[in-house]
Amino acid sequence: MKTIRVKVKPQSRESSLQEAGDGTWIARVKAPPVDGKANAELAELVAERFGVRKAQVIIKSGAGARLKLVQIDS
C-alpha cells in the first residue's frame, strides 16, 4: 500500500500525471470539478501510472479540494 499527495488542476488542456521535485504529484485532468468527474479521471490516471486497477485507487482525503491524499493498494 502506498500513499501519495496529489495536487489536481482540473479543466486542463490534456491529462497528465507528473512527480514534482518535493515528492508530491501534479495531476492535470480535462474533466471539470463537478459531480466527481475530476476525481474519477484522477483515479484513472493514477491507476494507469502505477499499473493497478482503478478500484485499487482510493482518495483518502481532499475529495473536494485540489490537494488530495491518494492511497494505492497493490
N, CA, C and O atoms as a Tripos MOL2 file, in Angstrom:
@<TRIPOS>MOLECULE
protein
  296   295    74     0     0
PROTEIN
NO_CHARGES

@<TRIPOS>ATOM
      1 N           0.8470   -1.1720    0.0000 N.3       1 MET1
      2 CA          0.0000    0.0000    0.0000 C.3       1 MET1
      3 C           0.8960    1.2400    0.0000 C.2       1 MET1
      4 O           1.8590    1.3250    0.7620 O.2       1 MET1
      5 N           0.5700    2.1770   -0.8480 N.am      2 LYS2
      6 CA          1.3470    3.4000   -0.9840 C.3       2 LYS2
      7 C           0.3970    4.5920   -0.9320 C.2       2 LYS2
      8 O          -0.7080    4.5340   -1.4700 O.2       2 LYS2
      9 N           0.8270    5.6670   -0.2870 N.am      3 THR3
     10 CA          0.0190    6.8850   -0.2390 C.3       3 THR3
     11 C           0.8150    8.0190   -0.8600 C.2       3 THR3
     12 O           1.9790    8.2350   -0.5210 O.2       3 THR3
     13 N           0.1780    8.7400   -1.7700 N.am      4 ILE4
     14 CA          0.8430    9.8690   -2.4210 C.3       4 ILE4
     15 C          -0.0050   11.1290   -2.2270 C.2       4 ILE4
     16 O          -1.2210   11.0570   -2.0500 O.2       4 ILE4
     17 N           0.6580   12.2640   -2.2630 N.am      5 ARG5
     18 CA         -0.0100   13.5720   -2.1830 C.3       5 ARG5
     19 C          -0.0860   14.1140   -3.6120 C.2       5 ARG5
     20 O           0.9220   14.2050   -4.3120 O.2       5 ARG5
     21 N          -1.3040   14.4720   -4.0270 N.am      6 VAL6
     22 CA         -1.5300   14.9100   -5.4060 C.3       6 VAL6
     23 C          -2.1890   16.2850   -5.4180 C.2       6 VAL6
     24 O          -3.1740   16.5200   -4.7170 O.2       6 VAL6
     25 N          -1.6360   17.1900   -6.2210 N.am      7 LYS7
     26 CA         -2.2680   18.4860   -6.4630 C.3       7 LYS7
     27 C          -2.9450   18.3860   -7.8310 C.2       7 LYS7
     28 O          -2.2920   18.1250   -8.8410 O.2       7 LYS7
     29 N          -4.2570   18.5960   -7.8480 N.am      8 VAL8
     30 CA         -5.0430   18.4220   -9.0720 C.3       8 VAL8
     31 C          -5.3460   19.7720   -9.7030 C.2       8 VAL8
     32 O          -5.7290   20.7240   -9.0230 O.2       8 VAL8
     33 N          -5.1670   19.8340  -11.0120 N.am      9 LYS9
     34 CA         -5.5130   21.0290  -11.7870 C.3       9 LYS9
     35 C          -6.5820   20.6220  -12.8030 C.2       9 LYS9
     36 O          -6.2580   20.1110  -13.8750 O.2       9 LYS9
     37 N          -7.8610   20.8500  -12.4640 N.am     10 PRO10
     38 CA         -8.9440   20.4430  -13.3680 C.3      10 PRO10
     39 C          -9.0630   21.3600  -14.5780 C.2      10 PRO10
     40 O          -8.4990   22.4530  -14.6160 O.2      10 PRO10
     41 N          -9.8060   20.8860  -15.5550 N.am     11 GLN11
     42 CA        -10.0780   21.5960  -16.8090 C.3      11 GLN11
     43 C          -8.7930   21.9960  -17.5370 C.2      11 GLN11
     44 O          -8.6970   23.0920  -18.0890 O.2      11 GLN11
     45 N          -7.8150   21.1000  -17.5310 N.am     12 SER12
     46 CA         -6.5740   21.3400  -18.2640 C.3      12 SER12
     47 C          -6.7550   20.9420  -19.7200 C.2      12 SER12
     48 O          -7.7260   20.2770  -20.0830 O.2      12 SER12
     49 N          -5.8210   21.3530  -20.5300 N.am     13 ARG13
     50 CA         -5.8970   21.0450  -21.9550 C.3      13 ARG13
     51 C          -5.7120   19.5600  -22.2350 C.2      13 ARG13
     52 O          -6.3670   18.9930  -23.1100 O.2      13 ARG13
     53 N          -4.8070   18.9360  -21.4780 N.am     14 GLU14
     54 CA         -4.5900   17.4970  -21.6320 C.3      14 GLU14
     55 C          -4.3560   16.8690  -20.2690 C.2      14 GLU14
     56 O          -3.9670   17.5490  -19.3190 O.2      14 GLU14
     57 N          -4.5960   15.5670  -20.1800 N.am     15 SER15
     58 CA         -4.4340   14.8520  -18.9160 C.3      15 SER15
     59 C          -3.0040   14.3670  -18.7630 C.2      15 SER15
     60 O          -2.4160   13.8270  -19.7000 O.2      15 SER15
     61 N          -2.4440   14.5660  -17.5610 N.am     16 SER16
     62 CA         -1.0920   14.0760  -17.2910 C.3      16 SER16
     63 C          -0.8910   13.9590  -15.7880 C.2      16 SER16
     64 O          -1.6030   14.5800  -14.9990 O.2      16 SER16
     65 N           0.0930   13.1510  -15.4080 N.am     17 LEU17
     66 CA          0.4570   12.9670  -14.0110 C.3      17 LEU17
     67 C           1.9740   12.9800  -13.9340 C.2      17 LEU17
     68 O           2.6400   12.1250  -14.5170 O.2      17 LEU17
     69 N           2.5190   13.9570  -13.2090 N.am     18 GLN18
     70 CA          3.9740   14.1100  -13.1160 C.3      18 GLN18
     71 C           4.3800   14.2880  -11.6690 C.2      18 GLN18
     72 O           3.6550   14.8840  -10.8730 O.2      18 GLN18
     73 N           5.5590   13.7570  -11.3350 N.am     19 GLU19
     74 CA          6.0740   13.9170   -9.9830 C.3      19 GLU19
     75 C           6.8310   15.2320   -9.8860 C.2      19 GLU19
     76 O           7.6660   15.5430  -10.7350 O.2      19 GLU19
     77 N           6.5330   16.0000   -8.8460 N.am     20 ALA20
     78 CA          7.2250   17.2670   -8.6070 C.3      20 ALA20
     79 C           8.5020   16.9860   -7.8120 C.2      20 ALA20
     80 O           8.6870   15.8830   -7.2980 O.2      20 ALA20
     81 N           9.3650   17.9680   -7.7160 N.am     21 GLY21
     82 CA         10.6380   17.8020   -7.0330 C.3      21 GLY21
     83 C          10.5180   17.5620   -5.5440 C.2      21 GLY21
     84 O          11.4260   16.9920   -4.9390 O.2      21 GLY21
     85 N           9.4140   17.9860   -4.9360 N.am     22 ASP22
     86 CA          9.2560   17.8450   -3.4870 C.3      22 ASP22
     87 C           8.5410   16.5530   -3.0890 C.2      22 ASP22
     88 O           8.1830   16.3870   -1.9230 O.2      22 ASP22
     89 N           8.3290   15.6460   -4.0260 N.am     23 GLY23
     90 CA          7.7070   14.3630   -3.7170 C.3      23 GLY23
     91 C           6.2080   14.3240   -3.9340 C.2      23 GLY23
     92 O           5.6140   13.2470   -3.8970 O.2      23 GLY23
     93 N           5.5780   15.4740   -4.1600 N.am     24 THR24
     94 CA          4.1540   15.4680   -4.4730 C.3      24 THR24
     95 C           3.9800   15.1940   -5.9670 C.2      24 THR24
     96 O           4.9470   15.2220   -6.7280 O.2      24 THR24
     97 N           2.7780   14.9370   -6.3650 N.am     25 TRP25
     98 CA          2.4530   14.6890   -7.7690 C.3      25 TRP25
     99 C           1.5260   15.7890   -8.2470 C.2      25 TRP25
    100 O           0.7040   16.2940   -7.4820 O.2      25 TRP25
    101 N           1.6560   16.1580   -9.5030 N.am     26 ILE26
    102 CA          0.7760   17.1500  -10.1150 C.3      26 ILE26
    103 C          -0.0320   16.4500  -11.1990 C.2      26 ILE26
    104 O           0.5150   15.8920  -12.1500 O.2      26 ILE26
    105 N          -1.3560   16.4970  -11.0280 N.am     27 ALA27
    106 CA         -2.2540   15.8580  -11.9880 C.3      27 ALA27
    107 C          -3.0220   16.9350  -12.7320 C.2      27 ALA27
    108 O          -3.6880   17.7770  -12.1300 O.2      27 ALA27
    109 N          -2.9190   16.8930  -14.0270 N.am     28 ARG28
    110 CA         -3.7250   17.7760  -14.8660 C.3      28 ARG28
    111 C          -4.8050   16.9020  -15.4960 C.2      28 ARG28
    112 O          -4.5070   15.9270  -16.1840 O.2      28 ARG28
    113 N          -6.0610   17.2670  -15.2490 N.am     29 VAL29
    114 CA         -7.1740   16.4790  -15.7760 C.3      29 VAL29
    115 C          -8.0730   17.3640  -16.6280 C.2      29 VAL29
    116 O          -8.2550   18.5460  -16.3370 O.2      29 VAL29
    117 N          -8.6300   16.7820  -17.6760 N.am     30 LYS30
    118 CA         -9.5060   17.5250  -18.5810 C.3      30 LYS30
    119 C         -10.8770   17.7760  -17.9640 C.2      30 LYS30
    120 O         -11.5270   18.7740  -18.2790 O.2      30 LYS30
    121 N         -11.3110   16.8920  -17.1030 N.am     31 ALA31
    122 CA        -12.6610   16.9500  -16.5380 C.3      31 ALA31
    123 C         -12.8320   18.1500  -15.6020 C.2      31 ALA31
    124 O         -11.8830   18.5790  -14.9450 O.2      31 ALA31
    125 N         -14.0440   18.6780  -15.5540 N.am     32 PRO32
    126 CA        -14.3300   19.7710  -14.6110 C.3      32 PRO32
    127 C         -14.5280   19.2070  -13.2000 C.2      32 PRO32
    128 O         -14.8460   18.0270  -13.0480 O.2      32 PRO32
    129 N         -14.3440   20.0310  -12.1760 N.am     33 PRO33
    130 CA        -14.5290   19.5570  -10.7980 C.3      33 PRO33
    131 C         -15.9990   19.5350  -10.3890 C.2      33 PRO33
    132 O         -16.3870   20.1640   -9.4040 O.2      33 PRO33
    133 N         -16.8120   18.8080  -11.1520 N.am     34 VAL34
    134 CA        -18.2550   18.7480  -10.9220 C.3      34 VAL34
    135 C         -18.6790   17.2830  -10.8450 C.2      34 VAL34
    136 O         -18.2640   16.4690  -11.6690 O.2      34 VAL34
    137 N         -19.4980   16.9530   -9.8640 N.am     35 ASP35
    138 CA        -20.0640   15.5990   -9.7130 C.3      35 ASP35
    139 C         -18.9960   14.5060   -9.6740 C.2      35 ASP35
    140 O         -19.2580   13.3880  -10.1180 O.2      35 ASP35
    141 N         -17.8180   14.7930   -9.1640 N.am     36 GLY36
    142 CA        -16.7700   13.7850   -9.0240 C.3      36 GLY36
    143 C         -16.0760   13.3960  -10.3180 C.2      36 GLY36
    144 O         -15.3220   12.4220  -10.3400 O.2      36 GLY36
    145 N         -16.3130   14.1370  -11.3980 N.am     37 LYS37
    146 CA        -15.7070   13.7920  -12.6900 C.3      37 LYS37
    147 C         -14.1870   13.9240  -12.6590 C.2      37 LYS37
    148 O         -13.4810   13.0710  -13.1970 O.2      37 LYS37
    149 N         -13.6790   14.9850  -12.0340 N.am     38 ALA38
    150 CA        -12.2310   15.1800  -11.9520 C.3      38 ALA38
    151 C         -11.5980   14.0990  -11.0740 C.2      38 ALA38
    152 O         -10.5060   13.6220  -11.3860 O.2      38 ALA38
    153 N         -12.2610   13.7030   -9.9840 N.am     39 ASN39
    154 CA        -11.7390   12.6460   -9.1230 C.3      39 ASN39
    155 C         -11.6950   11.3020   -9.8500 C.2      39 ASN39
    156 O         -10.7490   10.5330   -9.6830 O.2      39 ASN39
    157 N         -12.7140   11.0240  -10.6520 N.am     40 ALA40
    158 CA        -12.7510    9.7780  -11.4120 C.3      40 ALA40
    159 C         -11.6060    9.7410  -12.4320 C.2      40 ALA40
    160 O         -10.9530    8.7120  -12.6030 O.2      40 ALA40
    161 N         -11.3710   10.8660  -13.1030 N.am     41 GLU41
    162 CA        -10.2730   10.9180  -14.0720 C.3      41 GLU41
    163 C          -8.9240   10.8090  -13.3680 C.2      41 GLU41
    164 O          -7.9960   10.1900  -13.8890 O.2      41 GLU41
    165 N          -8.8170   11.4090  -12.1880 N.am     42 LEU42
    166 CA         -7.5870   11.2920  -11.4010 C.3      42 LEU42
    167 C          -7.3210    9.8320  -11.0470 C.2      42 LEU42
    168 O          -6.1870    9.3670  -11.1600 O.2      42 LEU42
    169 N          -8.3430    9.1100  -10.6250 N.am     43 ALA43
    170 CA         -8.1790    7.6940  -10.2780 C.3      43 ALA43
    171 C          -7.6930    6.8980  -11.4880 C.2      43 ALA43
    172 O          -6.8500    6.0110  -11.3500 O.2      43 ALA43
    173 N          -8.2210    7.2110  -12.6680 N.am     44 GLU44
    174 CA         -7.7740    6.5360  -13.8900 C.3      44 GLU44
    175 C          -6.3050    6.8270  -14.1850 C.2      44 GLU44
    176 O          -5.5470    5.9240  -14.5390 O.2      44 GLU44
    177 N          -5.9060    8.0890  -14.0370 N.am     45 LEU45
    178 CA         -4.5120    8.4720  -14.2890 C.3      45 LEU45
    179 C          -3.5550    7.7650  -13.3270 C.2      45 LEU45
    180 O          -2.5250    7.2330  -13.7430 O.2      45 LEU45
    181 N          -3.9030    7.7640  -12.0450 N.am     46 VAL46
    182 CA         -3.0500    7.1360  -11.0380 C.3      46 VAL46
    183 C          -2.9610    5.6310  -11.2840 C.2      46 VAL46
    184 O          -1.8770    5.0540  -11.1950 O.2      46 VAL46
    185 N          -4.0870    4.9940  -11.5900 N.am     47 ALA47
    186 CA         -4.1040    3.5570  -11.8560 C.3      47 ALA47
    187 C          -3.2230    3.2140  -13.0510 C.2      47 ALA47
    188 O          -2.4650    2.2450  -13.0110 O.2      47 ALA47
    189 N          -3.3220    3.9980  -14.0990 N.am     48 GLU48
    190 CA         -2.5100    3.7590  -15.2940 C.3      48 GLU48
    191 C          -1.0240    3.9490  -15.0000 C.2      48 GLU48
    192 O          -0.1960    3.1530  -15.4430 O.2      48 GLU48
    193 N          -0.6870    4.9920  -14.2600 N.am     49 ARG49
    194 CA          0.7230    5.3220  -13.9600 C.3      49 ARG49
    195 C           1.3930    4.2650  -13.0870 C.2      49 ARG49
    196 O           2.5640    3.9390  -13.2860 O.2      49 ARG49
    197 N           0.6380    3.7250  -12.1050 N.am     50 PHE50
    198 CA          1.2140    2.7680  -11.1630 C.3      50 PHE50
    199 C           0.9000    1.3120  -11.5120 C.2      50 PHE50
    200 O           1.2780    0.4030  -10.7730 O.2      50 PHE50
    201 N           0.2170    1.0900  -12.6230 N.am     51 GLY51
    202 CA         -0.0440   -0.2670  -13.1000 C.3      51 GLY51
    203 C          -0.9950   -1.0680  -12.2260 C.2      51 GLY51
    204 O          -0.8030   -2.2670  -12.0290 O.2      51 GLY51
    205 N          -2.0210   -0.4050  -11.7040 N.am     52 VAL52
    206 CA         -3.0310   -1.0960  -10.8950 C.3      52 VAL52
    207 C          -4.4010   -0.8340  -11.5050 C.2      52 VAL52
    208 O          -4.5470   -0.0290  -12.4240 O.2      52 VAL52
    209 N          -5.4110   -1.5390  -10.9680 N.am     53 ARG53
    210 CA         -6.7730   -1.2920  -11.4320 C.3      53 ARG53
    211 C          -7.3240   -0.0180  -10.7870 C.2      53 ARG53
    212 O          -6.8610    0.4020   -9.7260 O.2      53 ARG53
    213 N          -8.2970    0.5760  -11.4270 N.am     54 LYS54
    214 CA         -8.8990    1.8090  -10.9110 C.3      54 LYS54
    215 C          -9.5160    1.5800   -9.5310 C.2      54 LYS54
    216 O          -9.5270    2.4880   -8.7000 O.2      54 LYS54
    217 N         -10.0270    0.3760   -9.2840 N.am     55 ALA55
    218 CA        -10.6440    0.0550   -7.9960 C.3      55 ALA55
    219 C          -9.6200    0.0390   -6.8600 C.2      55 ALA55
    220 O         -10.0020    0.1090   -5.6910 O.2      55 ALA55
    221 N          -8.3370   -0.0500   -7.1780 N.am     56 GLN56
    222 CA         -7.2890   -0.0740   -6.1640 C.3      56 GLN56
    223 C          -6.8110    1.3270   -5.7890 C.2      56 GLN56
    224 O          -5.9270    1.4720   -4.9450 O.2      56 GLN56
    225 N          -7.3790    2.3470   -6.4020 N.am     57 VAL57
    226 CA         -7.0080    3.7340   -6.1200 C.3      57 VAL57
    227 C          -8.1280    4.3740   -5.2920 C.2      57 VAL57
    228 O          -9.2790    4.4310   -5.7250 O.2      57 VAL57
    229 N          -7.7740    4.8530   -4.0950 N.am     58 ILE58
    230 CA         -8.7580    5.4210   -3.1760 C.3      58 ILE58
    231 C          -8.3190    6.8270   -2.7740 C.2      58 ILE58
    232 O          -7.1750    7.0300   -2.3680 O.2      58 ILE58
    233 N          -9.2170    7.7850   -2.8850 N.am     59 ILE59
    234 CA         -8.9260    9.1460   -2.4130 C.3      59 ILE59
    235 C          -9.2440    9.1760   -0.9240 C.2      59 ILE59
    236 O         -10.4100    9.1790   -0.5270 O.2      59 ILE59
    237 N          -8.1910    9.1990   -0.1000 N.am     60 LYS60
    238 CA         -8.3380    9.1310    1.3520 C.3      60 LYS60
    239 C          -8.8140   10.4520    1.9390 C.2      60 LYS60
    240 O          -9.6480   10.4580    2.8450 O.2      60 LYS60
    241 N          -8.2960   11.5760    1.4360 N.am     61 SER61
    242 CA         -8.7380   12.8760    1.9330 C.3      61 SER61
    243 C          -8.6080   13.9070    0.8260 C.2      61 SER61
    244 O          -7.8040   13.7580   -0.0950 O.2      61 SER61
    245 N          -9.4090   14.9470    0.9330 N.am     62 GLY62
    246 CA         -9.3510   16.0310   -0.0330 C.3      62 GLY62
    247 C         -10.2050   15.8300   -1.2620 C.2      62 GLY62
    248 O          -9.9150   16.4010   -2.3140 O.2      62 GLY62
    249 N         -11.2540   15.0300   -1.1560 N.am     63 ALA63
    250 CA        -12.1000   14.7540   -2.3270 C.3      63 ALA63
    251 C         -12.6890   16.0340   -2.9130 C.2      63 ALA63
    252 O         -12.9390   16.1010   -4.1160 O.2      63 ALA63
    253 N         -12.9130   17.0500   -2.0790 N.am     64 GLY64
    254 CA        -13.4750   18.3040   -2.5690 C.3      64 GLY64
    255 C         -12.4430   19.4130   -2.6920 C.2      64 GLY64
    256 O         -12.7990   20.5730   -2.9020 O.2      64 GLY64
    257 N         -11.1710   19.0660   -2.5640 N.am     65 ALA65
    258 CA        -10.1070   20.0710   -2.6100 C.3      65 ALA65
    259 C          -9.1280   19.7510   -3.7320 C.2      65 ALA65
    260 O          -9.1750   18.6700   -4.3200 O.2      65 ALA65
    261 N          -8.2540   20.6850   -4.0220 N.am     66 ARG66
    262 CA         -7.2500   20.4570   -5.0620 C.3      66 ARG66
    263 C          -6.0960   19.5930   -4.5730 C.2      66 ARG66
    264 O          -5.4700   18.8890   -5.3670 O.2      66 ARG66
    265 N          -5.8080   19.6380   -3.2770 N.am     67 LEU67
    266 CA         -4.7320   18.8360   -2.7030 C.3      67 LEU67
    267 C          -5.3500   17.5900   -2.0730 C.2      67 LEU67
    268 O          -6.1970   17.6930   -1.1850 O.2      67 LEU67
    269 N          -4.9250   16.4130   -2.5330 N.am     68 LYS68
    270 CA         -5.5410   15.1590   -2.1090 C.3      68 LYS68
    271 C          -4.4890   14.1610   -1.6240 C.2      68 LYS68
    272 O          -3.3380   14.1980   -2.0600 O.2      68 LYS68
    273 N          -4.8940   13.2810   -0.7290 N.am     69 LEU69
    274 CA         -4.0900   12.1260   -0.3570 C.3      69 LEU69
    275 C          -4.7190   10.9300   -1.0460 C.2      69 LEU69
    276 O          -5.8970   10.6350   -0.8440 O.2      69 LEU69
    277 N          -3.9310   10.2430   -1.8600 N.am     70 VAL70
    278 CA         -4.4360    9.1210   -2.6440 C.3      70 VAL70
    279 C          -3.7250    7.8530   -2.2060 C.2      70 VAL70
    280 O          -2.4960    7.8110   -2.1580 O.2      70 VAL70
    281 N          -4.4900    6.8250   -1.8880 N.am     71 GLN71
    282 CA         -3.9370    5.5410   -1.4710 C.3      71 GLN71
    283 C          -3.9840    4.5760   -2.6440 C.2      71 GLN71
    284 O          -4.9990    4.4670   -3.3320 O.2      71 GLN71
    285 N          -2.8780    3.8790   -2.8660 N.am     72 ILE72
    286 CA         -2.7820    2.9020   -3.9460 C.3      72 ILE72
    287 C          -2.5560    1.5420   -3.3200 C.2      72 ILE72
    288 O          -1.5090    1.3120   -2.7130 O.2      72 ILE72
    289 N          -3.5280    0.6180   -3.4550 N.am     73 ASP73
    290 CA         -3.3860   -0.7400   -2.9510 C.3      73 ASP73
    291 C          -2.7220   -1.5870   -4.0230 C.2      73 ASP73
    292 O          -3.1080   -1.5440   -5.1910 O.2      73 ASP73
    293 N          -1.7190   -2.3580   -3.6140 N.am     74 SER74
    294 CA         -1.0450   -3.2040   -4.6190 C.3      74 SER74
    295 C          -1.4000   -4.6560   -4.4810 C.2      74 SER74
    296 O          -0.9140   -5.4860   -5.2500 O.2      74 SER74
@<TRIPOS>BOND
     1     1     2 1
     2     2     3 1
     3     3     4 2
     4     3     5 am
     5     5     6 1
     6     6     7 1
     7     7     8 2
     8     7     9 am
     9     9    10 1
    10    10    11 1
    11    11    12 2
    12    11    13 am
    13    13    14 1
    14    14    15 1
    15    15    16 2
    16    15    17 am
    17    17    18 1
    18    18    19 1
    19    19    20 2
    20    19    21 am
    21    21    22 1
    22    22    23 1
    23    23    24 2
    24    23    25 am
    25    25    26 1
    26    26    27 1
    27    27    28 2
    28    27    29 am
    29    29    30 1
    30    30    31 1
    31    31    32 2
    32    31    33 am
    33    33    34 1
    34    34    35 1
    35    35    36 2
    36    35    37 am
    37    37    38 1
    38    38    39 1
    39    39    40 2
    40    39    41 am
    41    41    42 1
    42    42    43 1
    43    43    44 2
    44    43    45 am
    45    45    46 1
    46    46    47 1
    47    47    48 2
    48    47    49 am
    49    49    50 1
    50    50    51 1
    51    51    52 2
    52    51    53 am
    53    53    54 1
    54    54    55 1
    55    55    56 2
    56    55    57 am
    57    57    58 1
    58    58    59 1
    59    59    60 2
    60    59    61 am
    61    61    62 1
    62    62    63 1
    63    63    64 2
    64    63    65 am
    65    65    66 1
    66    66    67 1
    67    67    68 2
    68    67    69 am
    69    69    70 1
    70    70    71 1
    71    71    72 2
    72    71    73 am
    73    73    74 1
    74    74    75 1
    75    75    76 2
    76    75    77 am
    77    77    78 1
    78    78    79 1
    79    79    80 2
    80    79    81 am
    81    81    82 1
    82    82    83 1
    83    83    84 2
    84    83    85 am
    85    85    86 1
    86    86    87 1
    87    87    88 2
    88    87    89 am
    89    89    90 1
    90    90    91 1
    91    91    92 2
    92    91    93 am
    93    93    94 1
    94    94    95 1
    95    95    96 2
    96    95    97 am
    97    97    98 1
    98    98    99 1
    99    99   100 2
   100    99   101 am
   101   101   102 1
   102   102   103 1
   103   103   104 2
   104   103   105 am
   105   105   106 1
   106   106   107 1
   107   107   108 2
   108   107   109 am
   109   109   110 1
   110   110   111 1
   111   111   112 2
   112   111   113 am
   113   113   114 1
   114   114   115 1
   115   115   116 2
   116   115   117 am
   117   117   118 1
   118   118   119 1
   119   119   120 2
   120   119   121 am
   121   121   122 1
   122   122   123 1
   123   123   124 2
   124   123   125 am
   125   125   126 1
   126   126   127 1
   127   127   128 2
   128   127   129 am
   129   129   130 1
   130   130   131 1
   131   131   132 2
   132   131   133 am
   133   133   134 1
   134   134   135 1
   135   135   136 2
   136   135   137 am
   137   137   138 1
   138   138   139 1
   139   139   140 2
   140   139   141 am
   141   141   142 1
   142   142   143 1
   143   143   144 2
   144   143   145 am
   145   145   146 1
   146   146   147 1
   147   147   148 2
   148   147   149 am
   149   149   150 1
   150   150   151 1
   151   151   152 2
   152   151   153 am
   153   153   154 1
   154   154   155 1
   155   155   156 2
   156   155   157 am
   157   157   158 1
   158   158   159 1
   159   159   160 2
   160   159   161 am
   161   161   162 1
   162   162   163 1
   163   163   164 2
   164   163   165 am
   165   165   166 1
   166   166   167 1
   167   167   168 2
   168   167   169 am
   169   169   170 1
   170   170   171 1
   171   171   172 2
   172   171   173 am
   173   173   174 1
   174   174   175 1
   175   175   176 2
   176   175   177 am
   177   177   178 1
   178   178   179 1
   179   179   180 2
   180   179   181 am
   181   181   182 1
   182   182   183 1
   183   183   184 2
   184   183   185 am
   185   185   186 1
   186   186   187 1
   187   187   188 2
   188   187   189 am
   189   189   190 1
   190   190   191 1
   191   191   192 2
   192   191   193 am
   193   193   194 1
   194   194   195 1
   195   195   196 2
   196   195   197 am
   197   197   198 1
   198   198   199 1
   199   199   200 2
   200   199   201 am
   201   201   202 1
   202   202   203 1
   203   203   204 2
   204   203   205 am
   205   205   206 1
   206   206   207 1
   207   207   208 2
   208   207   209 am
   209   209   210 1
   210   210   211 1
   211   211   212 2
   212   211   213 am
   213   213   214 1
   214   214   215 1
   215   215   216 2
   216   215   217 am
   217   217   218 1
   218   218   219 1
   219   219   220 2
   220   219   221 am
   221   221   222 1
   222   222   223 1
   223   223   224 2
   224   223   225 am
   225   225   226 1
   226   226   227 1
   227   227   228 2
   228   227   229 am
   229   229   230 1
   230   230   231 1
   231   231   232 2
   232   231   233 am
   233   233   234 1
   234   234   235 1
   235   235   236 2
   236   235   237 am
   237   237   238 1
   238   238   239 1
   239   239   240 2
   240   239   241 am
   241   241   242 1
   242   242   243 1
   243   243   244 2
   244   243   245 am
   245   245   246 1
   246   246   247 1
   247   247   248 2
   248   247   249 am
   249   249   250 1
   250   250   251 1
   251   251   252 2
   252   251   253 am
   253   253   254 1
   254   254   255 1
   255   255   256 2
   256   255   257 am
   257   257   258 1
   258   258   259 1
   259   259   260 2
   260   259   261 am
   261   261   262 1
   262   262   263 1
   263   263   264 2
   264   263   265 am
   265   265   266 1
   266   266   267 1
   267   267   268 2
   268   267   269 am
   269   269   270 1
   270   270   271 1
   271   271   272 2
   272   271   273 am
   273   273   274 1
   274   274   275 1
   275   275   276 2
   276   275   277 am
   277   277   278 1
   278   278   279 1
   279   279   280 2
   280   279   281 am
   281   281   282 1
   282   282   283 1
   283   283   284 2
   284   283   285 am
   285   285   286 1
   286   286   287 1
   287   287   288 2
   288   287   289 am
   289   289   290 1
   290   290   291 1
   291   291   292 2
   292   291   293 am
   293   293   294 1
   294   294   295 1
   295   295   296 2
@<TRIPOS>SUBSTRUCTURE
     1 MET1         2 RESIDUE 1 A MET
     2 LYS2         6 RESIDUE 1 A LYS
     3 THR3        10 RESIDUE 1 A THR
     4 ILE4        14 RESIDUE 1 A ILE
     5 ARG5        18 RESIDUE 1 A ARG
     6 VAL6        22 RESIDUE 1 A VAL
     7 LYS7        26 RESIDUE 1 A LYS
     8 VAL8        30 RESIDUE 1 A VAL
     9 LYS9        34 RESIDUE 1 A LYS
    10 PRO10       38 RESIDUE 1 A PRO
    11 GLN11       42 RESIDUE 1 A GLN
    12 SER12       46 RESIDUE 1 A SER
    13 ARG13       50 RESIDUE 1 A ARG
    14 GLU14       54 RESIDUE 1 A GLU
    15 SER15       58 RESIDUE 1 A SER
    16 SER16       62 RESIDUE 1 A SER
    17 LEU17       66 RESIDUE 1 A LEU
    18 GLN18       70 RESIDUE 1 A GLN
    19 GLU19       74 RESIDUE 1 A GLU
    20 ALA20       78 RESIDUE 1 A ALA
    21 GLY21       82 RESIDUE 1 A GLY
    22 ASP22       86 RESIDUE 1 A ASP
    23 GLY23       90 RESIDUE 1 A GLY
    24 THR24       94 RESIDUE 1 A THR
    25 TRP25       98 RESIDUE 1 A TRP
    26 ILE26      102 RESIDUE 1 A ILE
    27 ALA27      106 RESIDUE 1 A ALA
    28 ARG28      110 RESIDUE 1 A ARG
    29 VAL29      114 RESIDUE 1 A VAL
    30 LYS30      118 RESIDUE 1 A LYS
    31 ALA31      122 RESIDUE 1 A ALA
    32 PRO32      126 RESIDUE 1 A PRO
    33 PRO33      130 RESIDUE 1 A PRO
    34 VAL34      134 RESIDUE 1 A VAL
    35 ASP35      138 RESIDUE 1 A ASP
    36 GLY36      142 RESIDUE 1 A GLY
    37 LYS37      146 RESIDUE 1 A LYS
    38 ALA38      150 RESIDUE 1 A ALA
    39 ASN39      154 RESIDUE 1 A ASN
    40 ALA40      158 RESIDUE 1 A ALA
    41 GLU41      162 RESIDUE 1 A GLU
    42 LEU42      166 RESIDUE 1 A LEU
    43 ALA43      170 RESIDUE 1 A ALA
    44 GLU44      174 RESIDUE 1 A GLU
    45 LEU45      178 RESIDUE 1 A LEU
    46 VAL46      182 RESIDUE 1 A VAL
    47 ALA47      186 RESIDUE 1 A ALA
    48 GLU48      190 RESIDUE 1 A GLU
    49 ARG49      194 RESIDUE 1 A ARG
    50 PHE50      198 RESIDUE 1 A PHE
    51 GLY51      202 RESIDUE 1 A GLY
    52 VAL52      206 RESIDUE 1 A VAL
    53 ARG53      210 RESIDUE 1 A ARG
    54 LYS54      214 RESIDUE 1 A LYS
    55 ALA55      218 RESIDUE 1 A ALA
    56 GLN56      222 RESIDUE 1 A GLN
    57 VAL57      226 RESIDUE 1 A VAL
    58 ILE58      230 RESIDUE 1 A ILE
    59 ILE59      234 RESIDUE 1 A ILE
    60 LYS60      238 RESIDUE 1 A LYS
    61 SER61      242 RESIDUE 1 A SER
    62 GLY62      246 RESIDUE 1 A GLY
    63 ALA63      250 RESIDUE 1 A ALA
    64 GLY64      254 RESIDUE 1 A GLY
    65 ALA65      258 RESIDUE 1 A ALA
    66 ARG66      262 RESIDUE 1 A ARG
    67 LEU67      266 RESIDUE 1 A LEU
    68 LYS68      270 RESIDUE 1 A LYS
    69 LEU69      274 RESIDUE 1 A LEU
    70 VAL70      278 RESIDUE 1 A VAL
    71 GLN71      282 RESIDUE 1 A GLN
    72 ILE72      286 RESIDUE 1 A ILE
    73 ASP73      290 RESIDUE 1 A ASP
    74 SER74      294 RESIDUE 1 A SER
